[in-house]
């Protein structure tokens, strides 16, 4: 994983997007300084979960709510966090 971040840095980019699953998130969490998190307003049963975002470690920079639309099963919010 560290090598993946190193290669991304060599390409000249300043952000790396991690798009699922739970094991990838958990193993990369220590390297992350900013997160864009989509939070669905629903109780959905499952066995995979995003790591806890602890308030002392993260600042909520922005939150944009989206109502349930004709193509959405639930309303949701997109949140941006930065590590303190």
PDB file with one MODEL, atoms N, CA, C and O in Angstrom:
MODEL        1
ATOM      1  N   UNK A   1       0.835  -1.191   0.000  1.00  0.00           N
ATOM      2  CA  UNK A   1       0.000   0.000   0.000  1.00  0.00           C
ATOM      3  C   UNK A   1       0.872   1.244   0.000  1.00  0.00           C
ATOM      4  O   UNK A   1       0.614   2.188  -0.746  1.00  0.00           O
ATOM      5  N   UNK A   2       1.910   1.245   0.841  1.00  0.00           N
ATOM      6  CA  UNK A   2       2.829   2.374   0.860  1.00  0.00           C
ATOM      7  C   UNK A   2       3.438   2.614  -0.506  1.00  0.00           C
ATOM      8  O   UNK A   2       3.609   3.761  -0.918  1.00  0.00           O
ATOM      9  N   UNK A   3       3.766   1.542  -1.212  1.00  0.00           N
ATOM     10  CA  UNK A   3       4.347   1.645  -2.556  1.00  0.00           C
ATOM     11  C   UNK A   3       3.337   2.268  -3.524  1.00  0.00           C
ATOM     12  O   UNK A   3       3.709   3.053  -4.396  1.00  0.00           O
ATOM     13  N   UNK A   4       2.074   1.918  -3.368  1.00  0.00           N
ATOM     14  CA  UNK A   4       1.036   2.503  -4.218  1.00  0.00           C
ATOM     15  C   UNK A   4       0.956   4.011  -4.050  1.00  0.00           C
ATOM     16  O   UNK A   4       0.823   4.741  -5.032  1.00  0.00           O
ATOM     17  N   UNK A   5       1.035   4.479  -2.813  1.00  0.00           N
ATOM     18  CA  UNK A   5       1.028   5.922  -2.559  1.00  0.00           C
ATOM     19  C   UNK A   5       2.291   6.570  -3.127  1.00  0.00           C
ATOM     20  O   UNK A   5       2.245   7.680  -3.657  1.00  0.00           O
ATOM     21  N   UNK A   6       3.418   5.867  -3.009  1.00  0.00           N
ATOM     22  CA  UNK A   6       4.679   6.385  -3.552  1.00  0.00           C
ATOM     23  C   UNK A   6       4.572   6.551  -5.068  1.00  0.00           C
ATOM     24  O   UNK A   6       4.956   7.591  -5.603  1.00  0.00           O
ATOM     25  N   UNK A   7       4.060   5.550  -5.755  1.00  0.00           N
ATOM     26  CA  UNK A   7       3.900   5.627  -7.208  1.00  0.00           C
ATOM     27  C   UNK A   7       2.936   6.734  -7.608  1.00  0.00           C
ATOM     28  O   UNK A   7       3.160   7.424  -8.603  1.00  0.00           O
ATOM     29  N   UNK A   8       1.878   6.906  -6.848  1.00  0.00           N
ATOM     30  CA  UNK A   8       0.930   7.985  -7.137  1.00  0.00           C
ATOM     31  C   UNK A   8       1.613   9.342  -7.015  1.00  0.00           C
ATOM     32  O   UNK A   8       1.363  10.236  -7.824  1.00  0.00           O
ATOM     33  N   UNK A   9       2.471   9.503  -6.013  1.00  0.00           N
ATOM     34  CA  UNK A   9       3.208  10.750  -5.841  1.00  0.00           C
ATOM     35  C   UNK A   9       4.165  11.015  -6.986  1.00  0.00           C
ATOM     36  O   UNK A   9       4.343  12.163  -7.395  1.00  0.00           O
ATOM     37  N   UNK A  10       4.788   9.960  -7.510  1.00  0.00           N
ATOM     38  CA  UNK A  10       5.714  10.105  -8.628  1.00  0.00           C
ATOM     39  C   UNK A  10       5.010  10.539  -9.907  1.00  0.00           C
ATOM     40  O   UNK A  10       5.638  11.119 -10.793  1.00  0.00           O
ATOM     41  N   UNK A  11       3.726  10.268 -10.009  1.00  0.00           N
ATOM     42  CA  UNK A  11       2.981  10.633 -11.214  1.00  0.00           C
ATOM     43  C   UNK A  11       2.629  12.121 -11.234  1.00  0.00           C
ATOM     44  O   UNK A  11       2.099  12.623 -12.225  1.00  0.00           O
ATOM     45  N   UNK A  12       2.926  12.824 -10.137  1.00  0.00           N
ATOM     46  CA  UNK A  12       2.664  14.256 -10.085  1.00  0.00           C
ATOM     47  C   UNK A  12       1.329  14.619  -9.470  1.00  0.00           C
ATOM     48  O   UNK A  12       1.020  15.800  -9.313  1.00  0.00           O
ATOM     49  N   UNK A  13       0.537  13.628  -9.123  1.00  0.00           N
ATOM     50  CA  UNK A  13      -0.758  13.908  -8.503  1.00  0.00           C
ATOM     51  C   UNK A  13      -0.593  14.266  -7.038  1.00  0.00           C
ATOM     52  O   UNK A  13       0.394  13.887  -6.408  1.00  0.00           O
ATOM     53  N   UNK A  14      -1.555  14.994  -6.496  1.00  0.00           N
ATOM     54  CA  UNK A  14      -1.487  15.336  -5.075  1.00  0.00           C
ATOM     55  C   UNK A  14      -2.625  14.702  -4.282  1.00  0.00           C
ATOM     56  O   UNK A  14      -2.731  14.918  -3.075  1.00  0.00           O
ATOM     57  N   UNK A  15      -3.487  13.914  -4.952  1.00  0.00           N
ATOM     58  CA  UNK A  15      -4.547  13.186  -4.261  1.00  0.00           C
ATOM     59  C   UNK A  15      -4.637  11.775  -4.818  1.00  0.00           C
ATOM     60  O   UNK A  15      -4.417  11.536  -6.005  1.00  0.00           O
ATOM     61  N   UNK A  16      -4.964  10.856  -3.936  1.00  0.00           N
ATOM     62  CA  UNK A  16      -5.234   9.472  -4.317  1.00  0.00           C
ATOM     63  C   UNK A  16      -6.637   9.165  -3.829  1.00  0.00           C
ATOM     64  O   UNK A  16      -6.954   9.408  -2.665  1.00  0.00           O
ATOM     65  N   UNK A  17      -7.475   8.637  -4.696  1.00  0.00           N
ATOM     66  CA  UNK A  17      -8.841   8.276  -4.315  1.00  0.00           C
ATOM     67  C   UNK A  17      -8.905   6.779  -4.033  1.00  0.00           C
ATOM     68  O   UNK A  17      -8.520   5.963  -4.871  1.00  0.00           O
ATOM     69  N   UNK A  18      -9.387   6.432  -2.862  1.00  0.00           N
ATOM     70  CA  UNK A  18      -9.601   5.038  -2.479  1.00  0.00           C
ATOM     71  C   UNK A  18     -11.100   4.782  -2.556  1.00  0.00           C
ATOM     72  O   UNK A  18     -11.890   5.439  -1.879  1.00  0.00           O
ATOM     73  N   UNK A  19     -11.476   3.824  -3.386  1.00  0.00           N
ATOM     74  CA  UNK A  19     -12.900   3.573  -3.587  1.00  0.00           C
ATOM     75  C   UNK A  19     -13.178   2.114  -3.243  1.00  0.00           C
ATOM     76  O   UNK A  19     -13.215   1.242  -4.111  1.00  0.00           O
ATOM     77  N   UNK A  20     -13.374   1.878  -1.938  1.00  0.00           N
ATOM     78  CA  UNK A  20     -13.796   0.584  -1.397  1.00  0.00           C
ATOM     79  C   UNK A  20     -12.831  -0.551  -1.568  1.00  0.00           C
ATOM     80  O   UNK A  20     -11.927  -0.580  -2.403  1.00  0.00           O
ATOM     81  N   UNK A  21     -13.080  -1.362  -0.805  1.00  0.00           N
ATOM     82  CA  UNK A  21     -13.858  -1.968   0.205  1.00  0.00           C
ATOM     83  C   UNK A  21     -13.293  -1.727   1.603  1.00  0.00           C
ATOM     84  O   UNK A  21     -12.321  -0.999   1.806  1.00  0.00           O
ATOM     85  N   UNK A  22     -13.944  -2.365   2.529  1.00  0.00           N
ATOM     86  CA  UNK A  22     -13.648  -2.155   3.949  1.00  0.00           C
ATOM     87  C   UNK A  22     -12.197  -2.463   4.298  1.00  0.00           C
ATOM     88  O   UNK A  22     -11.586  -1.736   5.081  1.00  0.00           O
ATOM     89  N   UNK A  23     -11.636  -3.531   3.730  1.00  0.00           N
ATOM     90  CA  UNK A  23     -10.244  -3.892   4.048  1.00  0.00           C
ATOM     91  C   UNK A  23      -9.273  -2.852   3.503  1.00  0.00           C
ATOM     92  O   UNK A  23      -8.286  -2.522   4.161  1.00  0.00           O
ATOM     93  N   UNK A  24      -9.543  -2.334   2.314  1.00  0.00           N
ATOM     94  CA  UNK A  24      -8.682  -1.291   1.743  1.00  0.00           C
ATOM     95  C   UNK A  24      -8.729  -0.041   2.608  1.00  0.00           C
ATOM     96  O   UNK A  24      -7.687   0.538   2.917  1.00  0.00           O
ATOM     97  N   UNK A  25      -9.926   0.379   3.001  1.00  0.00           N
ATOM     98  CA  UNK A  25     -10.048   1.557   3.862  1.00  0.00           C
ATOM     99  C   UNK A  25      -9.274   1.366   5.166  1.00  0.00           C
ATOM    100  O   UNK A  25      -8.517   2.244   5.581  1.00  0.00           O
ATOM    101  N   UNK A  26      -9.468   0.221   5.804  1.00  0.00           N
ATOM    102  CA  UNK A  26      -8.822  -0.031   7.098  1.00  0.00           C
ATOM    103  C   UNK A  26      -7.309  -0.030   6.969  1.00  0.00           C
ATOM    104  O   UNK A  26      -6.620   0.494   7.843  1.00  0.00           O
ATOM    105  N   UNK A  27      -6.773  -0.609   5.890  1.00  0.00           N
ATOM    106  CA  UNK A  27      -5.321  -0.684   5.773  1.00  0.00           C
ATOM    107  C   UNK A  27      -4.688   0.627   5.320  1.00  0.00           C
ATOM    108  O   UNK A  27      -3.482   0.807   5.487  1.00  0.00           O
ATOM    109  N   UNK A  28      -5.456   1.538   4.758  1.00  0.00           N
ATOM    110  CA  UNK A  28      -4.903   2.812   4.290  1.00  0.00           C
ATOM    111  C   UNK A  28      -5.212   3.982   5.212  1.00  0.00           C
ATOM    112  O   UNK A  28      -4.701   5.083   5.002  1.00  0.00           O
ATOM    113  N   UNK A  29      -6.031   3.766   6.220  1.00  0.00           N
ATOM    114  CA  UNK A  29      -6.531   4.852   7.066  1.00  0.00           C
ATOM    115  C   UNK A  29      -5.408   5.691   7.670  1.00  0.00           C
ATOM    116  O   UNK A  29      -5.548   6.909   7.781  1.00  0.00           O
ATOM    117  N   UNK A  30      -4.304   5.071   8.059  1.00  0.00           N
ATOM    118  CA  UNK A  30      -3.201   5.811   8.691  1.00  0.00           C
ATOM    119  C   UNK A  30      -2.513   6.775   7.726  1.00  0.00           C
ATOM    120  O   UNK A  30      -1.871   7.726   8.172  1.00  0.00           O
ATOM    121  N   UNK A  31      -2.632   6.554   6.420  1.00  0.00           N
ATOM    122  CA  UNK A  31      -1.981   7.403   5.421  1.00  0.00           C
ATOM    123  C   UNK A  31      -2.849   8.585   4.987  1.00  0.00           C
ATOM    124  O   UNK A  31      -2.366   9.507   4.330  1.00  0.00           O
ATOM    125  N   UNK A  32      -4.105   8.554   5.349  1.00  0.00           N
ATOM    126  CA  UNK A  32      -5.083   9.511   4.832  1.00  0.00           C
ATOM    127  C   UNK A  32      -5.034  10.830   5.603  1.00  0.00           C
ATOM    128  O   UNK A  32      -4.989  10.837   6.833  1.00  0.00           O
ATOM    129  N   UNK A  33      -5.042  11.954   4.864  1.00  0.00           N
ATOM    130  CA  UNK A  33      -5.088  13.268   5.501  1.00  0.00           C
ATOM    131  C   UNK A  33      -6.389  14.005   5.182  1.00  0.00           C
ATOM    132  O   UNK A  33      -6.738  14.974   5.856  1.00  0.00           O
ATOM    133  N   UNK A  34      -7.101  13.547   4.157  1.00  0.00           N
ATOM    134  CA  UNK A  34      -8.375  14.157   3.770  1.00  0.00           C
ATOM    135  C   UNK A  34      -9.302  13.039   3.302  1.00  0.00           C
ATOM    136  O   UNK A  34      -8.865  12.082   2.664  1.00  0.00           O
ATOM    137  N   UNK A  35     -10.596  13.175   3.631  1.00  0.00           N
ATOM    138  CA  UNK A  35     -11.576  12.179   3.195  1.00  0.00           C
ATOM    139  C   UNK A  35     -12.814  12.868   2.647  1.00  0.00           C
ATOM    140  O   UNK A  35     -13.269  13.883   3.175  1.00  0.00           O
ATOM    141  N   UNK A  36     -13.345  12.296   1.583  1.00  0.00           N
ATOM    142  CA  UNK A  36     -14.664  12.647   1.071  1.00  0.00           C
ATOM    143  C   UNK A  36     -15.531  11.416   1.338  1.00  0.00           C
ATOM    144  O   UNK A  36     -15.305  10.356   0.754  1.00  0.00           O
ATOM    145  N   UNK A  37     -16.509  11.557   2.211  1.00  0.00           N
ATOM    146  CA  UNK A  37     -17.302  10.415   2.656  1.00  0.00           C
ATOM    147  C   UNK A  37     -18.764  10.636   2.285  1.00  0.00           C
ATOM    148  O   UNK A  37     -19.346  11.674   2.603  1.00  0.00           O
ATOM    149  N   UNK A  38     -19.349   9.654   1.611  1.00  0.00           N
ATOM    150  CA  UNK A  38     -20.780   9.680   1.338  1.00  0.00           C
ATOM    151  C   UNK A  38     -21.481   8.914   2.445  1.00  0.00           C
ATOM    152  O   UNK A  38     -21.200   7.736   2.667  1.00  0.00           O
ATOM    153  N   UNK A  39     -22.385   9.576   3.134  1.00  0.00           N
ATOM    154  CA  UNK A  39     -23.121   8.956   4.237  1.00  0.00           C
ATOM    155  C   UNK A  39     -24.592   8.842   3.836  1.00  0.00           C
ATOM    156  O   UNK A  39     -25.277   9.845   3.637  1.00  0.00           O
ATOM    157  N   UNK A  40     -25.061   7.596   3.721  1.00  0.00           N
ATOM    158  CA  UNK A  40     -26.440   7.326   3.327  1.00  0.00           C
ATOM    159  C   UNK A  40     -27.319   7.345   4.573  1.00  0.00           C
ATOM    160  O   UNK A  40     -26.983   6.736   5.589  1.00  0.00           O
ATOM    161  N   UNK A  41     -28.434   8.041   4.490  1.00  0.00           N
ATOM    162  CA  UNK A  41     -29.345   8.174   5.630  1.00  0.00           C
ATOM    163  C   UNK A  41     -30.280   6.965   5.679  1.00  0.00           C
ATOM    164  O   UNK A  41     -31.460   7.059   5.340  1.00  0.00           O
ATOM    165  N   UNK A  42     -29.722   5.818   6.113  1.00  0.00           N
ATOM    166  CA  UNK A  42     -30.500   4.576   6.203  1.00  0.00           C
ATOM    167  C   UNK A  42     -29.760   3.602   7.108  1.00  0.00           C
ATOM    168  O   UNK A  42     -28.538   3.667   7.239  1.00  0.00           O
ATOM    169  N   UNK A  43     -30.494   2.719   7.718  1.00  0.00           N
ATOM    170  CA  UNK A  43     -29.912   1.631   8.500  1.00  0.00           C
ATOM    171  C   UNK A  43     -29.878   0.402   7.594  1.00  0.00           C
ATOM    172  O   UNK A  43     -30.914  -0.192   7.297  1.00  0.00           O
ATOM    173  N   UNK A  44     -28.675   0.031   7.160  1.00  0.00           N
ATOM    174  CA  UNK A  44     -28.510  -1.087   6.238  1.00  0.00           C
ATOM    175  C   UNK A  44     -27.661  -2.140   6.923  1.00  0.00           C
ATOM    176  O   UNK A  44     -26.571  -1.843   7.412  1.00  0.00           O
ATOM    177  N   UNK A  45     -28.151  -3.358   6.959  1.00  0.00           N
ATOM    178  CA  UNK A  45     -27.398  -4.433   7.594  1.00  0.00           C
ATOM    179  C   UNK A  45     -26.290  -4.900   6.662  1.00  0.00           C
ATOM    180  O   UNK A  45     -26.465  -4.980   5.446  1.00  0.00           O
ATOM    181  N   UNK A  46     -25.149  -5.205   7.262  1.00  0.00           N
ATOM    182  CA  UNK A  46     -24.021  -5.707   6.494  1.00  0.00           C
ATOM    183  C   UNK A  46     -22.901  -6.093   7.424  1.00  0.00           C
ATOM    184  O   UNK A  46     -22.959  -5.830   8.625  1.00  0.00           O
ATOM    185  N   UNK A  47     -21.869  -6.723   6.866  1.00  0.00           N
ATOM    186  CA  UNK A  47     -20.749  -7.163   7.696  1.00  0.00           C
ATOM    187  C   UNK A  47     -19.473  -6.375   7.417  1.00  0.00           C
ATOM    188  O   UNK A  47     -18.434  -6.672   8.007  1.00  0.00           O
ATOM    189  N   UNK A  48     -19.525  -5.386   6.538  1.00  0.00           N
ATOM    190  CA  UNK A  48     -18.369  -4.541   6.244  1.00  0.00           C
ATOM    191  C   UNK A  48     -18.734  -3.100   6.588  1.00  0.00           C
ATOM    192  O   UNK A  48     -19.814  -2.623   6.240  1.00  0.00           O
ATOM    193  N   UNK A  49     -17.827  -2.415   7.272  1.00  0.00           N
ATOM    194  CA  UNK A  49     -18.099  -1.048   7.717  1.00  0.00           C
ATOM    195  C   UNK A  49     -16.867  -0.176   7.507  1.00  0.00           C
ATOM    196  O   UNK A  49     -15.734  -0.656   7.555  1.00  0.00           O
ATOM    197  N   UNK A  50     -17.105   1.112   7.273  1.00  0.00           N
ATOM    198  CA  UNK A  50     -16.037   2.096   7.178  1.00  0.00           C
ATOM    199  C   UNK A  50     -15.460   2.305   8.574  1.00  0.00           C
ATOM    200  O   UNK A  50     -16.210   2.275   9.549  1.00  0.00           O
ATOM    201  N   UNK A  51     -14.137   2.519   8.699  1.00  0.00           N
ATOM    202  CA  UNK A  51     -13.560   2.773  10.034  1.00  0.00           C
ATOM    203  C   UNK A  51     -14.208   3.992  10.699  1.00  0.00           C
ATOM    204  O   UNK A  51     -14.651   4.916  10.017  1.00  0.00           O
ATOM    205  N   UNK A  52     -14.258   3.985  12.013  1.00  0.00           N
ATOM    206  CA  UNK A  52     -14.848   5.097  12.764  1.00  0.00           C
ATOM    207  C   UNK A  52     -14.059   6.382  12.524  1.00  0.00           C
ATOM    208  O   UNK A  52     -12.828   6.373  12.517  1.00  0.00           O
ATOM    209  N   UNK A  53     -14.771   7.471  12.329  1.00  0.00           N
ATOM    210  CA  UNK A  53     -14.154   8.791  12.181  1.00  0.00           C
ATOM    211  C   UNK A  53     -14.266   9.464  13.542  1.00  0.00           C
ATOM    212  O   UNK A  53     -15.334   9.947  13.920  1.00  0.00           O
ATOM    213  N   UNK A  54     -13.168   9.492  14.268  1.00  0.00           N
ATOM    214  CA  UNK A  54     -13.169  10.016  15.635  1.00  0.00           C
ATOM    215  C   UNK A  54     -13.001  11.530  15.623  1.00  0.00           C
ATOM    216  O   UNK A  54     -12.057  12.048  15.028  1.00  0.00           O
ATOM    217  N   UNK A  55     -13.911  12.235  16.277  1.00  0.00           N
ATOM    218  CA  UNK A  55     -13.928  13.702  16.280  1.00  0.00           C
ATOM    219  C   UNK A  55     -12.602  14.337  16.699  1.00  0.00           C
ATOM    220  O   UNK A  55     -12.217  15.344  16.105  1.00  0.00           O
ATOM    221  N   UNK A  56     -11.875  13.795  17.705  1.00  0.00           N
ATOM    222  CA  UNK A  56     -10.617  14.447  18.075  1.00  0.00           C
ATOM    223  C   UNK A  56      -9.550  14.380  16.976  1.00  0.00           C
ATOM    224  O   UNK A  56      -8.598  15.160  16.988  1.00  0.00           O
ATOM    225  N   UNK A  57      -9.707  13.459  16.036  1.00  0.00           N
ATOM    226  CA  UNK A  57      -8.699  13.268  14.992  1.00  0.00           C
ATOM    227  C   UNK A  57      -9.022  13.986  13.683  1.00  0.00           C
ATOM    228  O   UNK A  57      -8.141  14.165  12.842  1.00  0.00           O
ATOM    229  N   UNK A  58     -10.274  14.395  13.507  1.00  0.00           N
ATOM    230  CA  UNK A  58     -10.717  14.918  12.216  1.00  0.00           C
ATOM    231  C   UNK A  58     -11.539  16.192  12.371  1.00  0.00           C
ATOM    232  O   UNK A  58     -12.304  16.339  13.323  1.00  0.00           O
ATOM    233  N   UNK A  59     -11.368  17.114  11.416  1.00  0.00           N
ATOM    234  CA  UNK A  59     -12.213  18.306  11.309  1.00  0.00           C
ATOM    235  C   UNK A  59     -13.205  18.085  10.176  1.00  0.00           C
ATOM    236  O   UNK A  59     -12.816  17.679   9.081  1.00  0.00           O
ATOM    237  N   UNK A  60     -14.476  18.347  10.428  1.00  0.00           N
ATOM    238  CA  UNK A  60     -15.475  18.328   9.365  1.00  0.00           C
ATOM    239  C   UNK A  60     -15.377  19.663   8.633  1.00  0.00           C
ATOM    240  O   UNK A  60     -15.665  20.710   9.212  1.00  0.00           O
ATOM    241  N   UNK A  61     -14.977  19.633   7.376  1.00  0.00           N
ATOM    242  CA  UNK A  61     -14.762  20.846   6.581  1.00  0.00           C
ATOM    243  C   UNK A  61     -16.054  21.285   5.898  1.00  0.00           C
ATOM    244  O   UNK A  61     -16.385  22.470   5.878  1.00  0.00           O
ATOM    245  N   UNK A  62     -16.776  20.319   5.339  1.00  0.00           N
ATOM    246  CA  UNK A  62     -18.033  20.655   4.673  1.00  0.00           C
ATOM    247  C   UNK A  62     -18.975  19.460   4.702  1.00  0.00           C
ATOM    248  O   UNK A  62     -18.552  18.310   4.822  1.00  0.00           O
ATOM    249  N   UNK A  63     -20.252  19.763   4.589  1.00  0.00           N
ATOM    250  CA  UNK A  63     -21.280  18.729   4.523  1.00  0.00           C
ATOM    251  C   UNK A  63     -22.375  19.221   3.583  1.00  0.00           C
ATOM    252  O   UNK A  63     -22.958  20.284   3.796  1.00  0.00           O
ATOM    253  N   UNK A  64     -22.646  18.442   2.548  1.00  0.00           N
ATOM    254  CA  UNK A  64     -23.670  18.796   1.580  1.00  0.00           C
ATOM    255  C   UNK A  64     -24.747  17.720   1.574  1.00  0.00           C
ATOM    256  O   UNK A  64     -24.487  16.592   1.155  1.00  0.00           O
ATOM    257  N   UNK A  65     -25.959  18.053   2.035  1.00  0.00           N
ATOM    258  CA  UNK A  65     -27.041  17.060   2.039  1.00  0.00           C
ATOM    259  C   UNK A  65     -27.724  16.994   0.665  1.00  0.00           C
ATOM    260  O   UNK A  65     -27.843  18.000  -0.034  1.00  0.00           O
ATOM    261  N   UNK A  66     -28.164  15.799   0.300  1.00  0.00           N
ATOM    262  CA  UNK A  66     -28.904  15.576  -0.936  1.00  0.00           C
ATOM    263  C   UNK A  66     -30.195  14.832  -0.598  1.00  0.00           C
ATOM    264  O   UNK A  66     -30.149  13.787   0.051  1.00  0.00           O
ATOM    265  N   UNK A  67     -31.341  15.353  -1.026  1.00  0.00           N
ATOM    266  CA  UNK A  67     -32.599  14.661  -0.741  1.00  0.00           C
ATOM    267  C   UNK A  67     -32.726  13.407  -1.605  1.00  0.00           C
ATOM    268  O   UNK A  67     -32.026  13.243  -2.605  1.00  0.00           O
ATOM    269  N   UNK A  68     -33.621  12.547  -1.197  1.00  0.00           N
ATOM    270  CA  UNK A  68     -33.893  11.360  -1.996  1.00  0.00           C
ATOM    271  C   UNK A  68     -34.502  11.809  -3.318  1.00  0.00           C
ATOM    272  O   UNK A  68     -35.505  12.523  -3.343  1.00  0.00           O
ATOM    273  N   UNK A  69     -33.893  11.387  -4.399  1.00  0.00           N
ATOM    274  CA  UNK A  69     -34.402  11.738  -5.719  1.00  0.00           C
ATOM    275  C   UNK A  69     -35.075  10.545  -6.373  1.00  0.00           C
ATOM    276  O   UNK A  69     -35.151   9.471  -5.776  1.00  0.00           O
ATOM    277  N   UNK A  70     -35.560  10.720  -7.586  1.00  0.00           N
ATOM    278  CA  UNK A  70     -36.267   9.638  -8.264  1.00  0.00           C
ATOM    279  C   UNK A  70     -35.396   8.405  -8.524  1.00  0.00           C
ATOM    280  O   UNK A  70     -35.921   7.303  -8.678  1.00  0.00           O
ATOM    281  N   UNK A  71     -34.084   8.579  -8.575  1.00  0.00           N
ATOM    282  CA  UNK A  71     -33.178   7.442  -8.816  1.00  0.00           C
ATOM    283  C   UNK A  71     -32.461   6.991  -7.547  1.00  0.00           C
ATOM    284  O   UNK A  71     -31.609   6.104  -7.606  1.00  0.00           O
ATOM    285  N   UNK A  72     -32.788   7.585  -6.407  1.00  0.00           N
ATOM    286  CA  UNK A  72     -32.126   7.266  -5.140  1.00  0.00           C
ATOM    287  C   UNK A  72     -33.076   6.502  -4.228  1.00  0.00           C
ATOM    288  O   UNK A  72     -34.264   6.813  -4.149  1.00  0.00           O
ATOM    289  N   UNK A  73     -32.537   5.499  -3.541  1.00  0.00           N
ATOM    290  CA  UNK A  73     -33.340   4.777  -2.554  1.00  0.00           C
ATOM    291  C   UNK A  73     -33.443   5.546  -1.235  1.00  0.00           C
ATOM    292  O   UNK A  73     -34.411   5.386  -0.491  1.00  0.00           O
ATOM    293  N   UNK A  74     -32.425   6.393  -0.947  1.00  0.00           N
ATOM    294  CA  UNK A  74     -32.375   7.102   0.332  1.00  0.00           C
ATOM    295  C   UNK A  74     -31.746   8.476   0.130  1.00  0.00           C
ATOM    296  O   UNK A  74     -30.997   8.674  -0.826  1.00  0.00           O
ATOM    297  N   UNK A  75     -32.038   9.431   1.017  1.00  0.00           N
ATOM    298  CA  UNK A  75     -31.272  10.678   1.025  1.00  0.00           C
ATOM    299  C   UNK A  75     -29.848  10.389   1.507  1.00  0.00           C
ATOM    300  O   UNK A  75     -29.601   9.369   2.151  1.00  0.00           O
ATOM    301  N   UNK A  76     -28.917  11.289   1.193  1.00  0.00           N
ATOM    302  CA  UNK A  76     -27.527  11.088   1.603  1.00  0.00           C
ATOM    303  C   UNK A  76     -26.829  12.428   1.758  1.00  0.00           C
ATOM    304  O   UNK A  76     -27.344  13.463   1.334  1.00  0.00           O
ATOM    305  N   UNK A  77     -25.649  12.398   2.372  1.00  0.00           N
ATOM    306  CA  UNK A  77     -24.805  13.589   2.533  1.00  0.00           C
ATOM    307  C   UNK A  77     -23.397  13.259   2.070  1.00  0.00           C
ATOM    308  O   UNK A  77     -22.938  12.126   2.211  1.00  0.00           O
ATOM    309  N   UNK A  78     -22.721  14.244   1.520  1.00  0.00           N
ATOM    310  CA  UNK A  78     -21.302  14.117   1.191  1.00  0.00           C
ATOM    311  C   UNK A  78     -20.549  15.008   2.168  1.00  0.00           C
ATOM    312  O   UNK A  78     -20.801  16.210   2.257  1.00  0.00           O
ATOM    313  N   UNK A  79     -19.621  14.398   2.900  1.00  0.00           N
ATOM    314  CA  UNK A  79     -18.863  15.121   3.925  1.00  0.00           C
ATOM    315  C   UNK A  79     -17.382  15.125   3.570  1.00  0.00           C
ATOM    316  O   UNK A  79     -16.841  14.136   3.075  1.00  0.00           O
ATOM    317  N   UNK A  80     -16.742  16.256   3.832  1.00  0.00           N
ATOM    318  CA  UNK A  80     -15.292  16.373   3.644  1.00  0.00           C
ATOM    319  C   UNK A  80     -14.650  16.539   5.016  1.00  0.00           C
ATOM    320  O   UNK A  80     -15.034  17.411   5.795  1.00  0.00           O
ATOM    321  N   UNK A  81     -13.670  15.691   5.297  1.00  0.00           N
ATOM    322  CA  UNK A  81     -12.936  15.727   6.562  1.00  0.00           C
ATOM    323  C   UNK A  81     -11.456  15.962   6.285  1.00  0.00           C
ATOM    324  O   UNK A  81     -10.930  15.513   5.267  1.00  0.00           O
ATOM    325  N   UNK A  82     -10.783  16.673   7.200  1.00  0.00           N
ATOM    326  CA  UNK A  82      -9.321  16.797   7.179  1.00  0.00           C
ATOM    327  C   UNK A  82      -8.784  16.349   8.523  1.00  0.00           C
ATOM    328  O   UNK A  82      -9.349  16.645   9.576  1.00  0.00           O
ATOM    329  N   UNK A  83      -7.668  15.620   8.456  1.00  0.00           N
ATOM    330  CA  UNK A  83      -7.034  15.163   9.694  1.00  0.00           C
ATOM    331  C   UNK A  83      -6.456  16.360  10.433  1.00  0.00           C
ATOM    332  O   UNK A  83      -5.873  17.256   9.822  1.00  0.00           O
ATOM    333  N   UNK A  84      -6.623  16.371  11.768  1.00  0.00           N
ATOM    334  CA  UNK A  84      -6.076  17.462  12.594  1.00  0.00           C
ATOM    335  C   UNK A  84      -4.577  17.327  12.716  1.00  0.00           C
ATOM    336  O   UNK A  84      -3.934  18.147  13.371  1.00  0.00           O
TER     337      UNK A  84
ENDMDL
END
